[in-house]
């Protein structure tokens, strides 16, 4: 595997399995789905990387950023379960599985940075 192929696989998995479905679930809750990059940046839990990091740092940041997403997904899951939005909590459980798999992949490929 090359670094670019790994990132390509991760991006494809997220794009194919999360983006549209997340927006659909947000709309079913009658909430606003942001549409501009600047609004997404305001709402993001992930700090922006403005430099071009080495591969080891890129993977370390990916792992850390993914941990932030996993923590947030747990909060969302608990909220959906508490409000009986079970279809959404099932989707979030699937995303938790996917994000945990992403971190295992990063750990496997770069054990010396963890």
Buried (B, 14 or more C-beta within 10 A) or exposed (E): EEEEEBEEEBEEBBEEBBEEBBEEBBEEEEEEEEEEEEEEEEEEEEEEEEEEEEBEEBBBBBBEBBEEBBEBBEEBBEEBBEEEBEEBBEBBBBBBEBBBEBBEBBEEEBEEBE
